[in-house]
Amino acid sequence: MRDTGELLAGLRQLIGSGHVLTGARATRRFTRGIRYGGGQVEAVLCPGSLIEMWRALNAVIAAGRVVIFQAANTGLTGGSTPWGDGYDRPVVLISVMRLRGIHLIDAGKQVLCLPGSTLDGLERTLKPLGREPHSVIGSSCIGASVLGGICNNSGGALIRRGPAYTEMALYAEVRADGTVVLVNHLGFDLGDDPETILARVEAGDLPAPAPGEAWGSDRDYAGHVRDVDADTPARFNADQRRLHEASGSAGRLAVFAVRLDTFEAETETAVFCIGTNDPDELTTIRRDMLAGFNSLPVAGEYIHGTAWDIAERYGKDTFLLIRRLGTQRISGVFALKSKIDGWTERLGLGTTLSDRIAQALSRLFPNHLPSRLRDFRARFDHHLFLRMGGQGIAEARDYLARRFPSTSGDMFEATASEGAAAFLHRFAVAGAANRYRAVHKREVEDIVALDIALRRNDRDWVETLPPELEVQIAHKLYYGHFFCHVFHQDYVAKKGTDCLGLEHAMWKILDRRGAQYPAEHNVGHLYKAPPQLAGFYQSLDPTNSLNPGLGQTPTARNWQGSCGCGQTH
């Protein structure tokens, strides 16, 4: 194994001294996850070209190091940061966020994205063409990367598009003999020399696509999600249907570019706000629309009343910032917050001062939600925001008019501003529990955050916890992508709670319900990878050099020890 000084000197020659970061202060924002994760690294590398990334990867692997690739560091399960100090080799983290670039293919019907391309940037690139990426709601607001979505099988709010997926990628793999090999499955004939291929891809010097049948999205999903009587979930992270090379690889490959389908944007949409105190009403709506409508909904987002209330108070500044600044600038706000938290931590003031100040400032502003939304919250505990497009608008309008008002629920067709506020409020829920924890750290032990996929035929989707678990929880936040039956469940644990024990108890309940978890986040270091996923990781990375330990698998070289596949290696 090469000496640290020798390795760092070589890396500085490869990518420049200013882009080889060492020491806790310089590397902090890369080595700590947005919610979980953290550990020491030998260095953080920030290459400025695909060739620099290739050369750095080869140098680090030849030196016998572990490599963790990181894009926007917006993951929620610690999957793109080190996890403690249990590695048998030094860790080098490679950040790809300087490698931004989006190339249009076939007038924008497809795109080729470099590793640091963001969903927000892709959305803005496609908007003048009347097209959209896989995801335009939620993660695009905080600077999440396109490749992060592909590598983690990320989901999204758009029902027709399913999980992020492609069969066309340019990636490097570390083979069993330790060699690093570049694999071009983009569908373009770019020659055989790795650096020539990388230079052409970065420059957008692409020939006509070769004939082929590879997919750039999950083209079966619209039919798959309609099968409301199937006893399996519609989508989840370990679904073998969508584990393919870069897709679902979770850092086990070094991905340099992906080729993706884009989607025609709806030119006319309408939002319907549905509230009820009987969750069976929402079940009926979901089953009727998926199985019987000619037009699938564009999106259908669920919020429970408690999640609504906490987001209304503790997600208020997020709502206002996005409404005022737009999605293209909000990621910069999050980056600034990370820097401020680093400063306050070094001064002995902890890492929550920025949250507490932001929360105090948010109280100076009037209530941000439209009056009809606030009225619905006062009346109902279960809320569904339904977005329809094209001919589906009239279809939904007629259907809902026949169902509501009912004895338990009601609905209204939102104005454009009300509809935008409804979906933005739903987005703000995702960070509200974290803010609550920061403000109430004396009463809160931590957040137990679960990301689950229920079976498509589940009618009983409202969770009932046993008393011994209820007593440990201050608040339960339920929200999610209702038509896909994917739910986010954030439990605010009371001070003194054994959060790991609580989480494991929740897993047992989910297992009995036939749920899969995680649904659309990566297993990270929080969840144990099921055998099929652990086996997939091992097939991609036989030396266990890239992001080892993911899914509670071994961190040791060559997979030594017991891992998630149930075998000893």
Helices and strands as residue ranges (DSSP letters): H 4-15, G 17-19, E 20-21, H 24-31, E 43-45, H 50-62, E 66-70, E 91-95, E 102-105, E 110-113, H 119-126, G 127-129, E 131-132, G 139-142, H 146-151, G 159-161, E 169-174, E 180-184, H 194-203, H 221-225, G 240-242, E 254-261, E 263-264, E 269-276, H 279-292, E 299-304, H 305-314, H 316-325, H 327-346, H 353-362, H 371-379, E 382-389, H 392-403, E 409-413, H 416-439, E 444-453, H 467-470, E 473-481, G 482-484, E 486-494, H 499-513, H 531-540, G 550-552, G 557-559
